[in-house]
Every structure is written in C-alpha cells, then in structure tokens.
Amino acid sequence: MSSGFDEFTEAVAQSTTKKPVIESKVFSRVAILGGGADAKLIAALCLSEGADTKLFSAYGEELAALRSSSGVTLRGAGPIGTYHVDRDDGPSIQTTAELDGAVADAEVIFLTGPVHKQRTYSMVLADHLSDGQVLVIAPGRSLGALETAWLLRIGGCTADVTIVEAQGLPFWYNEAGSVLTLTSAAPMAAATLPSGRSETLNALKKYLPNLVVFDSVLASGFSDGSALVEVPTLMMGGPALHGGAIPIPMGGKLLEENQTFASLIGSSQKTIIAKLTDERHKVAKAFGVRHLPSASEMISTYGGSLRGDHSRPIPSQKMSKSLLRCGVIGSLVPLKSAGQIANLKVPVTSAIITLASSILGADVSAAGRRLEAIGIDSGDIDTARRAMDAIATGEKYGR
C-alpha cells in the first residue's frame, strides 16, 4: 500500500500540462471577494503596500457599511492607520458589486469568508478567469485548493491559474465596526496548485509575510491544525474541565488583556488536541506526508500566546459557531475521508464531528470536503491517483 500512496502523493505535485506562466515577482493589482472582517483586513494590508485594491461584495449592507465609514482602521500590530474607501483622490479601497469588473484585470484574487462562500466564489469565477491569475484561499484548511480546482473545472474554467492554499493570515483580529485591532499570528503553511510555483508565494509575502512555503497542497493541507485546536477549545469548557486561564483570587476580575484564546486551552483540551493530532499524523503518514507539527506546535500556531502581541482574541459566539462549522466541513471531514481511503479509523475525529454537528443543530458533516465529492474515488487507489492527477493538471477526468 505504501508505494501506491507515494504515487498518489506525487500526483499532487504534477505540473500543469500547459507551459508554465512566467511569474511576476511583484503583484500590484488585487481583488478581494467578500466583505467580512477578513476581507477588510486583507484589503487594508494590500493597500498599505501600494496595491491597486478592489473589494467585491454581493451584499448591499456590507458595501453600505464600508462606504459610510471613514474607512478600514487598523490598530495594534501591523500597519496601523485608516485605509479609505472609494475616494476619487489618493489611494483607497475601491468597492464594487460587480464580480467581473472586480477580477478582470486582477493579478491576485483573494477568496475570503467561510467555506461555503469560498465554494460559491470558485463556481462563479469559472467564466471570469484568465491565464496567469492567482487565487488565494486563506484559510485553505484541508483540501481547499483541490476542491477549488475541481469546482473551477466543472464550472468550465480553462484558464491556467495558480491556486494558493494558505493556512492563515498575518494577524488575528478583533472587530468593532470598521475598526480591527490586530495581534500578530504565527507563520502559516502555504503551497500552490499546481506545485512548483514558489515565485508566486514569494511575491505574495509582500501582503502575507507569514507564509511558509510547502512542497504541495497535500503537505500544507495535512499541516492544517485549525480545527484540531479551535473545535475542542470552543466546545469544551466549564468547571469539569481544566482551563488554561490565569487563576483569579476570590473577588478579583479577569483583566481584558488576559481574556485570550490561549486562556481557554487547559490540560483537558490539550488531551483532546493531542489525540486529534495523532490521528492526523497517522493518516498523513499513509499518504507519504511526514514531519508534521506536534500537538504543542499546533496549539502555539492556532491558539496564540497567553497574553501580549501574539495572543489571539476570544471570538464572539457568532464567529465561534462559524469556526465550528468550517472546522468540521473544511478540516475534520477531509481527514476522515482520507482515512477511509487509507483504511484507517479516526475515532476521536469522528466523535468531534458528531458532537460539533449536535451543537450546531445540523449534520454539517454532510457538506464536508470529501475526496469522492471532488472526483477522487475512495474505493480504488488507481482511480484515485488518476483523479488527483486530473485535478492537478487540469485535464478532463471521466469515470
């Protein structure tokens, strides 16, 4: 089985059948799809580096809120300041509700928001892309680039594009209206599909300086520890579990600066995270991917520090539910699907999926990224290899 899975892994690294596009060393025209906090952060970061920046949203309320504000204000870490919107004079973020106009001349297109929105953007972009453009999914979680490639192909896209799967942004943020208070995030794994286009990643570091180049999206995807840390931490708390918060004397009050994501992670949560990490390592090894981050490294990357400039804020209840939903769909279900191909059981991962679905009140796992759902037949390794190769190279694949 190992040789078969080695070949399966290598299929991801296949180059496109077309001649490689000569990569630009500098990207100066970017489009951001989405109007959420992550989209506003990316837009401000790009504008701060002098990029021609367009932001698309299909939601009038999002655009109205942006246009009525003084702009996107960044505080804390990063390039602090206010980045104006829709100004005729001077640099500003240009907003639009027209997708084709937003992406027509963009060199880089960021797909933002939760997984279901990333999927929608992938489908509707199929008719609007041209050779040489770069799509960035951040966070790409697990199988993000492969799913995007599959959706583009079945949507009729024939352009030779590069898909970047990045596991996170340079900053954590706390949103209050148009103000984003930032703290620095850890280095995040990133890879391209097709692989071998490292110049693309190097150019993107101008806007996302914390990217760490990985050989393939299979390796970067298995390095995704977002749900391993976020889901147990957000679901499991209370006096029966040992939290990680700093002890407060009776009658005392927890300081705001100590209310961080890492303070929610105690010994009980770490035990679950370690078990989830072990299962991910086991499945990754079957696919030929080794030397993944340890559980403690995953916690450091996705949990942030306990306090200070590298701490991660505690998300709101709405954001927490979104993280649970995306964690199941984009991280845990893909691992379970890969485990089924490798004939490996992942009981803790499966249990967390079930528990999260119960909390969310719906079987969100049904919408999860599965290999068989993106044209990779889990019942036959040879068929699976051909499907992976077809997705990686853009060739037509038929059963």
VEXDREN-2710 file (C-alpha; in Angstrom, 1 decimal):
% VEXDREN-2710
k/r/px/py/pz
1/MET/0.0/0.0/0.0
2/SER/2.8/2.4/0.8
3/SER/4.1/2.6/-2.8
4/GLY/0.6/3.2/-4.1
5/PHE/0.1/6.1/-1.7
6/ASP/3.6/7.5/-2.5
7/GLU/2.4/7.7/-6.2
8/PHE/-0.9/9.2/-5.0
9/THR/1.1/11.9/-3.2
10/GLU/3.3/12.6/-6.1
11/ALA/0.3/13.1/-8.3
12/VAL/-0.4/16.4/-6.5
13/ALA/3.0/17.6/-7.5
14/GLN/2.3/17.2/-11.2
15/SER/2.9/20.4/-13.2
16/THR/0.3/21.8/-15.5
17/THR/0.2/20.3/-19.0
18/LYS/0.5/23.9/-20.4
19/LYS/3.7/25.8/-20.5
20/PRO/4.4/27.5/-17.1
21/VAL/3.4/31.1/-17.0
22/ILE/6.3/33.4/-16.3
23/GLU/5.5/34.5/-12.8
24/SER/5.6/38.2/-11.8
25/LYS/7.9/39.0/-8.9
26/VAL/5.6/41.7/-7.8
27/PHE/1.8/41.7/-7.7
28/SER/0.3/45.2/-7.9
29/ARG/-3.4/44.6/-8.7
30/VAL/-5.5/42.6/-6.3
31/ALA/-9.2/41.8/-5.8
32/ILE/-10.8/40.6/-2.6
33/LEU/-14.0/38.7/-2.8
34/GLY/-16.1/39.2/0.4
35/GLY/-17.0/42.0/2.8
36/GLY/-16.3/40.4/6.2
37/ALA/-13.6/41.3/8.7
38/ASP/-11.0/39.0/7.0
39/ALA/-11.7/40.7/3.6
40/LYS/-11.4/44.2/5.1
41/LEU/-8.1/43.2/6.7
42/ILE/-6.7/41.8/3.5
43/ALA/-7.8/44.9/1.6
44/ALA/-6.1/47.2/4.1
45/LEU/-2.9/45.2/4.1
46/CYS/-2.7/45.3/0.3
47/LEU/-3.5/49.0/0.1
48/SER/-0.8/49.6/2.8
49/GLU/1.7/48.1/0.4
50/GLY/0.6/50.3/-2.5
51/ALA/-1.5/47.8/-4.4
52/ASP/-4.4/48.7/-6.6
53/THR/-7.1/47.2/-4.4
54/LYS/-10.7/46.3/-5.2
55/LEU/-13.2/44.7/-2.9
56/PHE/-16.2/42.9/-4.2
57/SER/-19.3/42.0/-2.1
58/ALA/-22.7/40.8/-3.3
59/TYR/-24.3/42.1/-0.1
60/GLY/-25.5/45.7/-0.1
61/GLU/-25.4/46.0/3.6
62/GLU/-21.7/45.2/3.7
63/LEU/-20.9/47.7/1.0
64/ALA/-23.0/50.4/2.5
65/ALA/-21.3/50.0/5.9
66/LEU/-17.9/50.3/4.3
67/ARG/-18.8/53.3/2.2
68/SER/-20.5/55.1/5.1
69/SER/-17.5/54.7/7.4
70/SER/-14.2/56.7/7.3
71/GLY/-12.5/53.5/6.0
72/VAL/-10.9/50.4/7.5
73/THR/-9.0/51.3/10.6
74/LEU/-6.2/49.0/11.9
75/ARG/-5.0/49.3/15.4
76/GLY/-2.5/47.3/17.5
77/ALA/0.0/45.3/15.4
78/GLY/0.7/45.7/11.7
79/PRO/0.4/48.8/9.5
80/ILE/-1.8/50.9/11.8
81/GLY/-3.9/53.6/10.3
82/THR/-7.2/54.3/8.5
83/TYR/-7.4/53.0/4.9
84/HIS/-10.0/55.0/3.0
85/VAL/-12.8/53.6/0.8
86/ASP/-13.9/54.8/-2.7
87/ARG/-12.0/58.1/-2.8
88/ASP/-11.5/59.9/-6.1
89/ASP/-8.3/61.4/-5.0
90/GLY/-5.5/59.4/-3.4
91/PRO/-5.2/55.7/-2.7
92/SER/-8.3/53.9/-1.4
93/ILE/-10.0/50.6/-1.4
94/GLN/-12.4/50.6/-4.4
95/THR/-15.6/48.7/-3.7
96/THR/-17.9/47.1/-6.2
97/ALA/-20.9/44.8/-6.5
98/GLU/-19.8/43.7/-10.0
99/LEU/-17.8/40.5/-9.9
100/ASP/-16.5/40.6/-13.5
101/GLY/-15.3/44.2/-13.0
102/ALA/-13.5/43.3/-9.8
103/VAL/-11.5/40.4/-11.2
104/ALA/-11.0/41.4/-14.8
105/ASP/-7.5/42.9/-14.5
106/ALA/-6.6/41.5/-11.1
107/GLU/-3.3/39.6/-10.8
108/VAL/-4.3/38.2/-7.4
109/ILE/-7.8/37.3/-6.3
110/PHE/-8.4/36.5/-2.6
111/LEU/-11.4/34.2/-1.7
112/THR/-12.5/35.1/1.8
113/GLY/-15.2/34.1/4.3
114/PRO/-16.4/30.7/5.5
115/VAL/-16.0/27.6/3.4
116/HIS/-19.4/27.8/1.8
117/LYS/-18.7/31.2/0.4
118/GLN/-15.3/30.1/-0.9
119/ARG/-17.1/27.4/-2.8
120/THR/-19.5/29.8/-4.3
121/TYR/-16.8/32.1/-5.4
122/SER/-15.0/29.2/-7.0
123/MET/-18.0/28.3/-9.0
124/VAL/-19.0/31.8/-10.2
125/LEU/-15.4/32.7/-11.1
126/ALA/-15.1/29.8/-13.6
127/ASP/-16.2/32.0/-16.5
128/HIS/-14.2/35.1/-15.5
129/LEU/-10.6/33.9/-15.1
130/SER/-7.7/34.3/-17.5
131/ASP/-4.2/32.7/-17.8
132/GLY/-1.7/33.8/-15.2
133/GLN/-4.2/34.9/-12.4
134/VAL/-3.6/33.7/-8.9
135/LEU/-6.4/32.6/-6.5
136/VAL/-5.6/32.7/-2.8
137/ILE/-7.7/30.8/-0.2
138/ALA/-6.9/31.8/3.3
139/PRO/-7.5/29.8/5.3
140/GLY/-7.5/27.0/2.9
141/ARG/-7.7/24.4/5.6
142/SER/-7.6/20.8/4.2
143/LEU/-8.2/20.1/0.5
144/GLY/-9.1/23.7/-0.1
145/ALA/-7.0/24.1/-3.2
146/LEU/-8.0/20.7/-4.6
147/GLU/-11.7/21.5/-4.1
148/THR/-11.3/24.9/-5.7
149/ALA/-9.6/23.4/-8.7
150/TRP/-12.3/20.8/-9.0
151/LEU/-15.1/23.4/-8.8
152/LEU/-13.4/25.6/-11.4
153/ARG/-13.1/22.7/-13.8
154/ILE/-16.6/21.5/-13.5
155/GLY/-17.7/25.2/-13.9
156/GLY/-16.0/25.3/-17.2
157/CYS/-12.8/27.1/-16.4
158/THR/-10.0/26.5/-18.9
159/ALA/-7.6/29.2/-17.8
160/ASP/-4.2/28.3/-16.5
161/VAL/-4.4/29.8/-13.0
162/THR/-2.4/29.2/-9.8
163/ILE/-4.3/28.3/-6.6
164/VAL/-2.6/29.2/-3.3
165/GLU/-3.7/27.4/-0.2
166/ALA/-2.6/29.4/2.8
167/GLN/-3.5/28.3/6.3
168/GLY/-3.9/31.7/7.8
169/LEU/-3.5/35.5/7.7
170/PRO/-0.6/37.5/9.3
171/PHE/-2.8/38.8/12.1
172/TRP/-5.6/37.8/14.5
173/TYR/-8.2/40.5/14.7
174/ASN/-10.9/41.8/17.0
175/GLU/-13.6/43.6/15.0
176/ALA/-15.6/46.6/16.3
177/GLY/-17.4/48.2/13.4
178/SER/-14.8/49.3/10.9
179/VAL/-12.0/49.1/13.4
180/LEU/-9.8/46.0/13.5
181/THR/-7.5/45.5/16.5
182/LEU/-4.7/43.3/15.4
183/THR/-2.2/40.9/17.1
184/SER/0.5/39.0/15.2
185/ALA/-0.2/35.5/14.1
186/ALA/2.3/32.7/13.8
187/PRO/3.9/31.6/10.5
188/MET/1.4/29.7/8.4
189/ALA/1.9/26.9/5.8
190/ALA/1.2/27.7/2.2
191/ALA/1.5/25.8/-1.1
192/THR/0.5/26.2/-4.8
193/LEU/-1.6/24.1/-7.1
194/PRO/0.0/23.2/-9.5
195/SER/3.1/22.8/-7.3
196/GLY/6.5/24.2/-8.2
197/ARG/5.3/27.9/-8.4
198/SER/7.2/29.2/-5.4
199/GLU/7.8/32.5/-7.1
200/THR/4.0/33.1/-6.6
201/LEU/4.3/32.5/-2.9
202/ASN/7.4/34.7/-2.6
203/ALA/5.6/37.5/-4.3
204/LEU/2.6/37.1/-2.1
205/LYS/4.7/37.6/1.0
206/LYS/4.6/41.3/0.4
207/TYR/1.0/41.1/1.6
208/LEU/1.1/37.9/3.7
209/PRO/4.6/38.0/5.2
210/ASN/4.0/35.0/7.5
211/LEU/3.7/32.4/4.7
212/VAL/5.9/29.3/4.9
213/VAL/6.4/27.5/1.6
214/PHE/5.4/23.8/1.5
215/ASP/6.1/21.5/-1.4
216/SER/2.5/20.6/-2.2
217/VAL/-1.1/21.3/-1.1
218/LEU/-1.2/17.8/0.2
219/ALA/1.5/18.6/2.7
220/SER/0.1/22.1/3.6
221/GLY/-3.4/20.6/4.0
222/PHE/-2.2/17.9/6.4
223/SER/-0.4/20.6/8.4
224/ASP/-3.8/22.3/8.9
225/GLY/-4.3/22.3/12.7
226/SER/-7.0/24.9/12.8
227/ALA/-9.9/22.6/13.8
228/LEU/-7.7/20.5/16.0
229/VAL/-7.3/23.5/18.2
230/GLU/-10.4/25.6/17.7
231/VAL/-13.1/23.0/17.8
232/PRO/-12.3/21.3/21.2
233/THR/-11.4/24.6/22.7
234/LEU/-14.7/26.3/21.7
235/MET/-16.9/23.3/22.5
236/MET/-15.4/22.1/25.8
237/GLY/-15.3/24.3/28.9
238/GLY/-16.8/24.6/32.3
239/PRO/-15.7/23.6/35.9
240/ALA/-15.5/19.9/35.0
241/LEU/-12.5/20.7/32.6
242/HIS/-9.2/22.3/33.5
243/GLY/-8.9/25.5/31.6
244/GLY/-5.8/27.4/30.9
245/ALA/-6.7/30.8/32.3
246/ILE/-4.6/32.6/34.9
247/PRO/-6.1/31.9/38.4
248/ILE/-8.0/34.8/39.8
249/PRO/-8.3/35.4/43.5
250/MET/-11.8/35.4/45.0
251/GLY/-13.4/38.7/44.4
252/GLY/-10.9/39.6/41.6
253/LYS/-11.7/40.4/38.0
254/LEU/-10.0/39.0/34.9
255/LEU/-8.2/41.7/33.1
256/GLU/-9.3/42.3/29.5
257/GLU/-5.7/41.7/28.2
258/ASN/-5.8/38.2/29.8
259/GLN/-9.0/37.2/28.0
260/THR/-7.3/35.4/25.2
261/PHE/-8.0/32.2/23.1
262/ALA/-5.0/30.5/24.7
263/SER/-6.5/31.1/28.2
264/LEU/-9.3/28.6/27.2
265/ILE/-6.9/25.8/26.4
266/GLY/-6.1/23.8/29.5
267/SER/-4.9/20.2/30.2
268/SER/-8.3/18.7/29.3
269/GLN/-8.4/20.5/25.9
270/LYS/-4.8/19.6/25.3
271/THR/-5.5/15.9/25.8
272/ILE/-8.2/16.0/23.0
273/ILE/-6.0/18.1/20.7
274/ALA/-3.2/15.6/21.2
275/LYS/-5.4/12.7/20.2
276/LEU/-6.7/14.6/17.1
277/THR/-3.1/15.4/16.1
278/ASP/-2.1/11.7/16.4
279/GLU/-4.9/10.7/14.1
280/ARG/-3.9/13.3/11.6
281/HIS/-0.3/12.2/11.7
282/LYS/-1.3/8.6/11.2
283/VAL/-3.4/9.4/8.1
284/ALA/-0.8/11.8/6.7
285/LYS/1.9/9.1/7.0
286/ALA/-0.2/6.8/4.9
287/PHE/-0.2/9.4/2.2
288/GLY/3.6/9.9/2.4
289/VAL/3.5/13.1/4.4
290/ARG/5.7/13.2/7.4
291/HIS/7.3/15.7/9.9
292/LEU/4.0/17.4/10.7
293/PRO/3.8/19.9/13.6
294/SER/3.3/18.3/17.0
295/ALA/0.2/19.0/19.1
296/SER/2.0/21.6/21.2
297/GLU/3.2/23.3/18.0
298/MET/-0.4/23.2/16.6
299/ILE/-1.6/24.9/19.8
300/SER/1.1/27.6/19.6
301/THR/0.2/28.3/15.9
302/TYR/-3.6/28.3/16.1
303/GLY/-4.1/29.2/19.8
304/GLY/-1.7/32.1/20.0
305/SER/0.2/33.2/23.2
306/LEU/-1.4/33.5/26.6
307/ARG/-1.0/37.3/26.5
308/GLY/0.7/40.0/24.6
309/ASP/1.3/40.9/21.0
310/HIS/0.9/37.3/19.7
311/SER/-2.3/36.5/21.6
312/ARG/-5.4/35.5/19.8
313/PRO/-8.7/37.2/20.9
314/ILE/-11.6/35.1/22.0
315/PRO/-14.2/35.0/19.1
316/SER/-17.8/36.1/19.5
317/GLN/-20.5/33.5/19.8
318/LYS/-21.4/34.1/16.1
319/MET/-17.8/33.7/15.0
320/SER/-17.3/30.7/17.2
321/LYS/-20.2/28.8/15.5
322/SER/-18.8/29.8/12.1
323/LEU/-15.4/28.3/13.2
324/LEU/-17.1/25.1/14.4
325/ARG/-18.9/24.8/11.1
326/CYS/-15.9/25.5/8.9
327/GLY/-13.7/23.3/11.1
328/VAL/-15.9/20.3/10.5
329/ILE/-16.5/20.9/6.8
330/GLY/-13.0/22.1/5.9
331/SER/-10.7/20.2/8.3
332/LEU/-12.1/17.3/10.1
333/VAL/-14.3/15.7/7.4
334/PRO/-11.4/15.8/4.9
335/LEU/-9.2/13.9/7.3
336/LYS/-11.9/11.3/7.9
337/SER/-12.3/10.9/4.2
338/ALA/-8.6/10.5/3.6
339/GLY/-8.5/8.0/6.4
340/GLN/-11.2/5.9/4.7
341/ILE/-9.1/5.7/1.5
342/ALA/-6.1/4.6/3.7
343/ASN/-8.4/2.1/5.6
344/LEU/-7.6/3.9/8.8
345/LYS/-10.1/4.7/11.5
346/VAL/-10.1/8.1/13.3
347/PRO/-12.4/7.6/16.2
348/VAL/-11.7/10.9/18.1
349/THR/-12.0/12.9/14.9
350/SER/-15.3/11.2/14.1
351/ALA/-16.6/11.8/17.7
352/ILE/-15.7/15.5/17.5
353/ILE/-17.5/15.8/14.1
354/THR/-20.7/14.3/15.7
355/LEU/-20.5/16.5/18.8
356/ALA/-20.0/19.7/16.8
357/SER/-22.9/18.8/14.5
358/SER/-25.1/18.3/17.5
359/ILE/-24.2/21.7/18.9
360/LEU/-24.8/23.4/15.5
361/GLY/-28.2/21.6/15.2
362/ALA/-27.5/20.1/11.8
363/ASP/-25.4/17.4/10.2
364/VAL/-22.8/19.8/8.8
365/SER/-20.5/16.8/8.1
366/ALA/-22.8/16.1/5.1
367/ALA/-21.4/19.3/3.5
368/GLY/-17.8/18.4/4.3
369/ARG/-15.0/18.2/1.8
370/ARG/-14.7/14.6/0.8
371/LEU/-12.3/13.1/-1.7
372/GLU/-15.0/11.3/-3.5
373/ALA/-17.0/14.5/-3.8
374/ILE/-14.2/16.2/-5.8
375/GLY/-13.7/13.4/-8.3
376/ILE/-11.5/11.1/-6.3
377/ASP/-12.9/7.6/-5.9
378/SER/-12.1/6.3/-2.4
379/GLY/-12.8/2.7/-3.5
380/ASP/-9.9/2.3/-5.9
381/ILE/-6.4/3.7/-5.4
382/ASP/-5.6/3.6/-9.1
383/THR/-8.7/5.6/-10.0
384/ALA/-8.0/7.9/-7.1
385/ARG/-4.5/8.6/-8.5
386/ARG/-5.8/9.4/-11.9
387/ALA/-8.4/11.7/-10.5
388/MET/-5.9/13.5/-8.4
389/ASP/-3.6/13.9/-11.4
390/ALA/-6.5/15.2/-13.5
391/ILE/-7.3/17.9/-10.9
392/ALA/-3.7/18.8/-10.5
393/THR/-3.1/19.2/-14.2
394/GLY/-6.5/20.5/-15.3
395/GLU/-7.1/17.6/-17.7
396/LYS/-10.6/16.3/-18.2
397/TYR/-11.4/13.3/-16.0
398/GLY/-14.2/10.9/-16.6
399/ARG/-15.3/7.8/-14.8
END
